[in-house]
Amino acid sequence: MAEGSFSIGDEVAISATVRRRVTDDRVSVSIPSYGFPHSIVDRTSKVKKGQPMELTGNVTYIDGEWVTVNLGVPVTVNADTLRLVTAYKPPTRKAPLVDKPT
């Protein structure tokens, strides 16, 4: 994705690769452009080493080409590794914020 195509609150997806199964309910994954291993809870699937996995989260901070995504913990990655799932739409008001003059 191009720089500036994300805004705060957008739901994005990151394609990660499974490194190994840590316990019966946790999996260690490798996220592109993120220099640390990341562990997630995965009780249902039986993924194997090397399989791709998609992680979704909300954008919390944007700094140029770097985007921070909340995956339970904040993860800062390059904007090119993200895919937009749902753009943020602020809530709309049904009634005006101020009362009518009497």
NUDRENKE-820964 format. One record per atom (N, C-alpha, C): x, z, y negated. Coordinates in Angstrom, 3 decimals. Example, Ala and Ser with C-alpha at 12.3 -4.5 7.8 and 13.67 -1.06 7.14 Angstrom:
2
+----------+----------+----------+
:        u :        w :        v :
+----------+----------+----------+
:   13.190 :    7.800 :    5.690 :
:   12.300 :    7.800 :    4.500 :
:   13.200 :    7.800 :    3.300 :
:   12.850 :    7.080 :    2.250 :
:   13.670 :    7.140 :    1.060 :
:   12.900 :    7.870 :   -0.030 :
+----------+----------+----------+
//
This chain:
102
+----------+----------+----------+
:        u :        w :        v :
+----------+----------+----------+
:    0.831 :    0.000 :    1.169 :
:    0.000 :    0.000 :    0.000 :
:    0.877 :    0.000 :   -1.234 :
:    0.369 :   -0.537 :   -2.277 :
:    1.126 :   -0.599 :   -3.514 :
:    1.078 :    0.738 :   -4.242 :
:    2.086 :    0.964 :   -5.060 :
:    2.153 :    2.195 :   -5.833 :
:    0.981 :    2.254 :   -6.801 :
:    0.372 :    3.412 :   -6.912 :
:   -0.747 :    3.582 :   -7.815 :
:   -2.082 :    3.261 :   -7.197 :
:   -2.140 :    2.925 :   -5.916 :
:   -3.406 :    2.594 :   -5.290 :
:   -4.110 :    3.831 :   -4.742 :
:   -3.486 :    4.997 :   -4.837 :
:   -4.096 :    6.240 :   -4.387 :
:   -4.363 :    7.123 :   -5.588 :
:   -5.373 :    7.955 :   -5.481 :
:   -5.616 :    8.962 :   -6.503 :
:   -5.883 :   10.285 :   -5.802 :
:   -5.808 :   11.360 :   -6.559 :
:   -5.971 :   12.688 :   -5.985 :
:   -7.389 :   12.831 :   -5.443 :
:   -7.503 :   13.334 :   -4.231 :
:   -8.791 :   13.511 :   -3.577 :
:   -9.106 :   12.446 :   -2.555 :
:   -8.377 :   11.324 :   -2.569 :
:   -8.601 :   10.262 :   -1.586 :
:   -8.262 :   10.756 :   -0.189 :
:   -9.025 :   10.302 :    0.790 :
:   -8.706 :   10.594 :    2.184 :
:   -7.833 :    9.450 :    2.701 :
:   -6.652 :    9.785 :    3.231 :
:   -5.703 :    8.784 :    3.703 :
:   -5.330 :    9.073 :    5.150 :
:   -4.776 :    8.070 :    5.821 :
:   -4.338 :    8.202 :    7.203 :
:   -2.847 :    7.890 :    7.286 :
:   -2.155 :    8.643 :    8.141 :
:   -0.736 :    8.442 :    8.397 :
:   -0.592 :    8.140 :    9.880 :
:    0.143 :    7.091 :   10.214 :
:    0.401 :    6.761 :   11.605 :
:    1.677 :    7.475 :   12.047 :
:    1.539 :    8.436 :   12.946 :
:    2.666 :    9.225 :   13.443 :
:    2.921 :    8.870 :   14.910 :
:    4.121 :    9.213 :   15.382 :
:    4.509 :    8.966 :   16.768 :
:    4.702 :   10.301 :   17.471 :
:    4.159 :   10.425 :   18.667 :
:    4.273 :   11.656 :   19.434 :
:    5.712 :   11.812 :   19.911 :
:    6.313 :   12.983 :   19.630 :
:    7.667 :   13.289 :   20.078 :
:    7.647 :   13.958 :   21.445 :
:    6.825 :   15.008 :   21.572 :
:    6.705 :   15.713 :   22.846 :
:    5.549 :   16.694 :   22.759 :
:    5.110 :   17.168 :   23.904 :
:    4.092 :   18.211 :   23.960 :
:    4.808 :   19.550 :   23.952 :
:    4.521 :   20.381 :   22.962 :
:    5.188 :   21.670 :   22.806 :
:    4.558 :   22.696 :   23.747 :
:    3.254 :   22.849 :   23.696 :
:    2.506 :   23.720 :   24.598 :
:    1.294 :   22.938 :   25.078 :
:    0.392 :   23.619 :   25.790 :
:   -0.804 :   22.932 :   26.279 :
:   -1.714 :   22.465 :   25.153 :
:   -1.642 :   23.135 :   23.999 :
:   -2.537 :   22.759 :   22.910 :
:   -1.821 :   22.282 :   21.645 :
:   -0.506 :   22.120 :   21.673 :
:    0.244 :   21.644 :   20.500 :
:    1.110 :   20.439 :   20.862 :
:    1.211 :   19.513 :   19.878 :
:    2.006 :   18.299 :   20.042 :
:    2.933 :   18.168 :   18.845 :
:    4.189 :   17.834 :   19.075 :
:    5.148 :   17.570 :   18.008 :
:    5.116 :   16.076 :   17.712 :
:    4.954 :   15.727 :   16.432 :
:    4.886 :   14.325 :   16.030 :
:    5.949 :   14.028 :   14.985 :
:    6.340 :   12.771 :   14.906 :
:    7.295 :   12.291 :   13.916 :
:    6.536 :   11.438 :   12.905 :
:    6.633 :   11.819 :   11.631 :
:    5.932 :   11.110 :   10.566 :
:    6.948 :   10.257 :    9.812 :
:    6.676 :    8.951 :    9.617 :
:    7.616 :    8.096 :    8.894 :
:    7.841 :    8.596 :    7.467 :
:    9.078 :    8.544 :    7.013 :
:    9.558 :    8.937 :    5.686 :
:    9.414 :   10.429 :    5.419 :
:    9.109 :   11.223 :    6.438 :
:    9.055 :   12.678 :    6.318 :
:   10.179 :   13.198 :    7.202 :
:   11.156 :   13.863 :    6.632 :
:   12.384 :   14.188 :    7.336 :
:   12.322 :   15.338 :    8.312 :
:   11.131 :   15.858 :    8.603 :
:   11.027 :   17.018 :    9.463 :
:   10.032 :   16.753 :   10.591 :
:   10.194 :   17.401 :   11.747 :
:    9.164 :   17.277 :   12.779 :
:    7.916 :   18.037 :   12.346 :
:    6.789 :   17.603 :   12.794 :
:    5.520 :   18.216 :   12.416 :
:    4.745 :   18.502 :   13.691 :
:    4.151 :   19.665 :   13.787 :
:    3.406 :   20.064 :   14.968 :
:    1.931 :   20.165 :   14.621 :
:    1.078 :   19.627 :   15.494 :
:   -0.360 :   19.671 :   15.268 :
:   -1.051 :   20.229 :   16.503 :
:   -2.250 :   20.753 :   16.320 :
:   -3.054 :   21.237 :   17.437 :
:   -3.783 :   20.048 :   18.038 :
:   -3.652 :   19.874 :   19.360 :
:   -4.297 :   18.760 :   20.061 :
:   -4.701 :   19.262 :   21.443 :
:   -5.912 :   19.794 :   21.540 :
:   -6.366 :   20.375 :   22.800 :
:   -7.039 :   19.370 :   23.714 :
:   -7.602 :   18.312 :   23.148 :
:   -8.468 :   17.435 :   23.934 :
:   -7.744 :   16.280 :   24.600 :
:   -6.848 :   15.620 :   23.900 :
:   -6.252 :   14.404 :   24.457 :
:   -5.015 :   14.717 :   25.287 :
:   -4.643 :   13.773 :   26.091 :
:   -3.452 :   13.880 :   26.935 :
:   -2.447 :   12.807 :   26.518 :
:   -1.966 :   12.918 :   25.279 :
:   -1.030 :   11.932 :   24.764 :
:    0.340 :   12.123 :   25.399 :
:    1.081 :   11.046 :   25.478 :
:    2.424 :   11.049 :   26.053 :
:    3.442 :   10.735 :   24.969 :
:    4.695 :   10.971 :   25.271 :
:    5.791 :   10.711 :   24.348 :
:    5.820 :    9.231 :   23.964 :
:    5.930 :    8.965 :   22.661 :
:    6.012 :    7.595 :   22.157 :
:    4.689 :    6.988 :   21.748 :
:    3.580 :    7.618 :   22.068 :
:    2.281 :    7.063 :   21.700 :
:    2.008 :    7.268 :   20.210 :
:    1.368 :    6.308 :   19.557 :
:    1.011 :    6.493 :   18.148 :
:   -0.213 :    7.402 :   18.025 :
:   -0.254 :    8.127 :   16.916 :
:   -1.369 :    9.027 :   16.637 :
:   -1.661 :    8.946 :   15.148 :
:   -2.928 :    8.944 :   14.795 :
:   -3.306 :    8.836 :   13.386 :
:   -3.725 :   10.211 :   12.864 :
:   -3.094 :   10.635 :   11.766 :
:   -3.402 :   11.909 :   11.131 :
:   -4.083 :   11.620 :    9.801 :
:   -5.176 :   12.308 :    9.512 :
:   -5.886 :   12.095 :    8.254 :
:   -5.853 :   13.368 :    7.415 :
:   -5.818 :   13.174 :    6.113 :
:   -5.805 :   14.290 :    5.174 :
:   -6.125 :   13.799 :    3.779 :
:   -6.192 :   14.733 :    2.852 :
:   -6.515 :   14.411 :    1.462 :
:   -5.266 :   14.428 :    0.600 :
:   -5.209 :   13.518 :   -0.374 :
:   -4.097 :   13.453 :   -1.316 :
:   -4.229 :   14.619 :   -2.284 :
:   -3.134 :   15.394 :   -2.438 :
:   -3.157 :   16.527 :   -3.355 :
:   -2.234 :   16.336 :   -4.546 :
:   -1.213 :   15.483 :   -4.445 :
:   -0.249 :   15.310 :   -5.533 :
:    0.389 :   13.930 :   -5.410 :
:    0.624 :   13.277 :   -6.554 :
:    1.269 :   11.962 :   -6.588 :
:    2.424 :   12.030 :   -7.570 :
:    3.612 :   11.617 :   -7.107 :
:    4.806 :   11.602 :   -7.955 :
:    5.511 :   10.267 :   -7.751 :
:    5.085 :    9.264 :   -8.507 :
:    5.684 :    7.932 :   -8.381 :
:    5.354 :    7.320 :   -7.031 :
:    6.386 :    7.073 :   -6.229 :
:    6.174 :    6.468 :   -4.917 :
:    5.929 :    7.510 :   -3.826 :
:    6.051 :    8.794 :   -4.147 :
:    5.849 :    9.877 :   -3.181 :
:    4.463 :   10.477 :   -3.346 :
:    3.784 :   10.684 :   -2.208 :
:    2.418 :   11.207 :   -2.199 :
:    2.387 :   12.428 :   -1.290 :
:    1.788 :   13.524 :   -1.761 :
:    1.639 :   14.717 :   -0.950 :
:    0.237 :   14.729 :   -0.354 :
:    0.191 :   14.862 :    0.977 :
:   -1.060 :   14.838 :    1.719 :
:   -1.243 :   16.202 :    2.387 :
:   -2.446 :   16.738 :    2.352 :
:   -2.733 :   18.012 :    2.996 :
:   -3.174 :   17.752 :    4.434 :
:   -2.295 :   18.080 :    5.391 :
:   -2.610 :   17.959 :    6.814 :
:   -2.714 :   19.357 :    7.433 :
:   -3.249 :   20.279 :    6.686 :
:   -3.200 :   21.679 :    7.075 :
:   -2.061 :   22.351 :    6.344 :
:   -0.955 :   21.658 :    6.234 :
:    0.188 :   22.020 :    5.398 :
:    0.513 :   20.794 :    4.561 :
:    1.070 :   20.964 :    3.362 :
:    1.389 :   19.791 :    2.547 :
:    2.559 :   19.000 :    3.137 :
:    2.388 :   17.697 :    3.234 :
:    3.408 :   16.785 :    3.739 :
:    3.618 :   15.705 :    2.684 :
:    4.861 :   15.544 :    2.206 :
:    5.167 :   14.539 :    1.187 :
:    5.802 :   13.333 :    1.857 :
:    5.166 :   12.171 :    1.719 :
:    5.629 :   10.939 :    2.340 :
:    5.635 :    9.816 :    1.313 :
:    6.254 :    8.709 :    1.679 :
:    6.278 :    7.522 :    0.857 :
:    4.886 :    6.891 :    0.865 :
:    4.462 :    6.354 :   -0.257 :
:    3.120 :    5.766 :   -0.370 :
:    2.943 :    4.556 :    0.544 :
:    4.040 :    3.889 :    0.935 :
:    3.937 :    2.716 :    1.808 :
:    3.504 :    3.073 :    3.221 :
:    3.646 :    4.339 :    3.632 :
:    3.288 :    4.742 :    4.991 :
:    1.839 :    5.178 :    5.119 :
:    1.095 :    5.175 :    4.014 :
:   -0.288 :    5.643 :    4.021 :
:   -1.277 :    4.489 :    4.042 :
:   -2.453 :    4.780 :    4.591 :
:   -3.563 :    3.833 :    4.604 :
:   -4.785 :    4.547 :    4.045 :
:   -5.461 :    3.939 :    3.089 :
:   -6.639 :    4.537 :    2.465 :
:   -7.808 :    4.498 :    3.441 :
:   -8.427 :    5.668 :    3.672 :
:   -9.602 :    5.751 :    4.538 :
:  -10.860 :    5.784 :    3.678 :
:  -10.926 :    6.733 :    2.740 :
:  -12.083 :    6.878 :    1.863 :
:  -11.609 :    7.249 :    0.470 :
:  -12.048 :    6.504 :   -0.518 :
:  -11.710 :    6.826 :   -1.908 :
:  -12.559 :    8.001 :   -2.369 :
:  -11.978 :    8.839 :   -3.225 :
:  -12.682 :   10.004 :   -3.738 :
:  -13.731 :    9.572 :   -4.745 :
:  -14.931 :   10.108 :   -4.605 :
:  -16.005 :    9.840 :   -5.555 :
:  -16.476 :   11.189 :   -6.075 :
:  -16.322 :   11.451 :   -7.373 :
:  -16.740 :   12.755 :   -7.901 :
:  -18.242 :   12.944 :   -7.770 :
:  -18.679 :   14.191 :   -7.637 :
:  -20.121 :   14.434 :   -7.520 :
:  -20.849 :   14.061 :   -8.804 :
:  -22.075 :   13.629 :   -8.660 :
:  -22.884 :   13.255 :   -9.820 :
:  -23.887 :   14.361 :  -10.101 :
:  -24.225 :   14.517 :  -11.379 :
:  -25.196 :   15.538 :  -11.784 :
:  -26.592 :   14.941 :  -11.796 :
:  -27.547 :   15.721 :  -11.303 :
:  -28.921 :   15.283 :  -11.357 :
:  -29.597 :   15.757 :  -12.651 :
:  -29.109 :   16.860 :  -13.205 :
:  -29.660 :   17.391 :  -14.438 :
:  -28.545 :   17.427 :  -15.483 :
:  -28.886 :   17.314 :  -16.753 :
:  -27.849 :   17.377 :  -17.775 :
:  -27.201 :   18.750 :  -17.811 :
:  -25.954 :   18.790 :  -18.285 :
:  -25.200 :   20.030 :  -18.336 :
:  -25.750 :   21.003 :  -19.367 :
:  -26.282 :   20.489 :  -20.455 :
:  -26.839 :   21.355 :  -21.513 :
:  -28.360 :   21.282 :  -21.483 :
:  -28.989 :   22.348 :  -21.956 :
:  -30.450 :   22.392 :  -22.011 :
:  -30.949 :   21.540 :  -23.172 :
:  -32.182 :   21.121 :  -23.087 :
:  -32.798 :   20.387 :  -24.173 :
:  -33.067 :   21.322 :  -25.337 :
:  -32.892 :   20.858 :  -26.575 :
:  -33.177 :   21.743 :  -27.712 :
:  -34.668 :   22.043 :  -27.794 :
:  -34.977 :   23.254 :  -28.229 :
:  -36.397 :   23.616 :  -28.327 :
:  -36.886 :   23.645 :  -29.749 :
+----------+----------+----------+
//
